[in-house]
Amino acid sequence: MVQKNHGMSEDTKSIITVLLLIFVYPIGLILAPKWAKWPKW
């Protein structure tokens, strides 16, 4: 069974989210909990 990946990988999403948190803080802060699959504390 072949799985097709439509979209970006989780690693790519994490890298983009971290860069947004550094350079464009408000957008990164909003995007982080919604987009990245990071464990919640």
C-alpha positions in Angstrom: 0.0 0.0 0.0 1.5 3.3 -1.1 0.8 6.4 0.9 0.9 9.7 -1.0 2.0 12.7 1.0 0.1 15.8 -0.1 1.7 18.9 1.5 4.7 19.5 3.6 6.4 17.1 6.0 6.2 17.7 9.8 9.9 18.6 9.8 9.4 21.3 7.2 6.4 22.7 9.2 8.5 22.8 12.4 11.4 24.6 10.7 9.0 27.2 9.2 7.2 27.7 12.5 10.5 28.3 14.4 11.7 30.8 11.8 8.4 32.6 12.0 8.7 32.7 15.8 12.1 34.3 15.5 11.5 36.8 12.7 7.7 37.4 12.7 6.8 36.8 16.3 3.0 37.5 16.3 2.3 35.3 13.3 4.6 32.5 14.6 2.9 32.6 17.9 -0.5 32.1 16.3 0.7 29.5 13.9 2.7 27.3 16.3 -0.2 25.6 18.3 -2.4 25.2 15.2 0.0 24.0 12.6 3.0 22.3 14.3 2.4 18.9 15.9 4.5 19.7 19.0 3.7 18.0 22.3 1.6 20.2 24.6 2.8 20.9 28.1 
